[in-house]
Amino acid sequence: MDWMGRLDDAALKHDWIEYMAGVSMFLGLLAIVALLTYHKKWGWLWKDWFTSVDHKKIGVMYIVASAIMLAKGLVDALMMRAQQAVAFGDSSGYLGAEHFQQIFTAHGVTMILFVGMGLMFGIINIVLPLQLGARDVAFPFLNNLSFWLFSSGSLYILVSLVIGVYAGTGWSSYPPLAGLKYSPGVGVDYWAWTIQIAGVGTLLSGVNFLVTILKMRCKGMTMMKMPIFVWSVLAMMILVVFAFPILTANLGMLTFDRLLETNIFTSGKGGNPMMFINLFWAWGHPEVYILILPAFGIFSEIVPVFSHKKLFGYATMVWAIVAITFLSFVVWLHHFFTMGAGANVNSFFGIMTMVIAVPTGVKVFNWIFTMYRGKVTFSTPMMWFLGFIVIFVSGGMTGVLLSIPGFNFQVHNSLFLIAHFHSVIIGGVVFAFFAGYTYWFPKVFGFKLSERFGRYAFWCWFIGFMVAFLPLYALGLMGATRRLNWYNVAEWRPLFVVAAVGAVIIATGVFFTALQLIVSIKQKDSTRDTTGDPWGGRTLEWSTTSPPPFYNFAVEPEVSDRDTFWEMKKLKVKKSTSYEEIHMPSNTPSGFFIGALSFVFGFAAVWHMFWLVAVSGVGMVAFMIMRLYAKKVDYYVPVDQIKQIEGAKA
């Protein structure tokens, strides 16, 4: 029927693996609904979480959503490694070529945009306002809306398992492969709307956090007194604000090519596919640093605490961040050295790629010098840091090797490049998240995570990574290309089998991470910390209670030093009890409804149900207008309530 667009019975036809995935998702969702209904938690979930504008709760929701996507991405990785372990010679494995292509595309999008980005935005939401001495972010409603746009974008990856298919073009989806001629189905459309909707949410977050840092620092916190984590987030948000509009425009043009046949990227009709690739990586390489810069900031907070020293070279750390921010925009062409740009262009981008390793190296040496002659405590966060140093630095060295155009030409389309990229992203971003997650968990929830199971998780991740990805360096040098679903070179098979074993070990690490949380919740009464400072922190977030009250600080703090809380503890500064009523924003359902309608809008566009596109578009505009013109319902926390809360926590 016309009102269903191109959605028909064929969209529900899948192979047995996709049917199993769909059934498992349905049963999991059904179990969650049943539990919430049985325990009568729907009202609590809606009032306290879904409509919340509290930055701490939004941060937790980001991490929960990203954990779900991490499970999806991990299953994708296990399926790919299992296929490559068995699909040799006469055996074609258990995955068809088309399904394998969808899996590696979904894996890339999931892990980069919905795991890496989501985990970092979760930690930033929780920690940044506390480190600034602020009671919330600059635009609390936008923060809620950003999360729901992020979540709505991620759903297309899951929905494609049941309705239609996902793209099989790789996570970067270059035309002409991503054009109508070679990808006429809905897969690329799902891919485009996945990134477009989540990208808008990310851009709104970028503006929000940028304004928060520039305008909401507490009294006395000049730029050069900000914690390094705040500096790293500032640089990250500058990159977001400048890079994500490029991605939005690029995806918009590709969508017009597919919907209206504008042929912007069709070379046979006056278009230029290389323009898409240039614009994609003009966003894509800053995106790598959007992910890694907050990771650097996390480690810059953790290393001084567990070394019992001030951070070595604060000013050089700041300028290294500034240099990385600038240089990240002038290295994008190394992603396509093989496409005939010419010797002069390749030389420039090769040199710039080598140069950007210098400020990164400065940071590594500063962390090591911070540890030097310090009283180093090897708690779990510090273990994640040391694992990061080994994996990230080795991956960075292979990155310098790849910056040589001649060498890059030989291995660009090989598994060598895959090993390098995962060394940087897993060794950098994922290890940093787990370090920050362990370090700040007692700040958010009031009790510490189990050190025992945290160490189990760390060693499984660290050893599993080495076993899973070191063989890929060798395979790449032996000529194994990316995205292989079958091969017939006998020498490759043992290494593929070893890589598959490594993926299983990493999965075991994920299991221990989940077990760590469960065990810690059961033992929380014995590990509860109400002092607000379980690790001996140095920055302002530790000056409030654990967990912080919804207003963060009863009295807005004033700082005079870079290691703010450390100095307050040394001087034995007492908290002021001269309270005033606090203005706080109220919860709002608008963000949830706009996010839900954005999902409907994109889904309708994918399936060419243009009447539904119009209805959902009007609905989004209506909710935006309602939000703009609604009567302000913000409230003031009275002094008596503040005294009661502060007295109870004391």
Helices and strands as residue ranges (DSSP letters): G 2-4, G 9-12, H 16-38, H 42-45, I 46-50, H 55-86, H 97-109, I 110-116, H 117-132, H 140-159, H 187-215, G 223-225, H 228-260, G 267-269, H 273-307, H 314-327, G 332-339, H 343-371, H 380-402, H 405-411, H 415-424, I 425-430, H 431-445, H 451-477, G 490-492, H 493-522, H 524-527, G 540-543, H 564-571, E 582-584, H 590-606, H 610-629, E 635-637, H 639-649
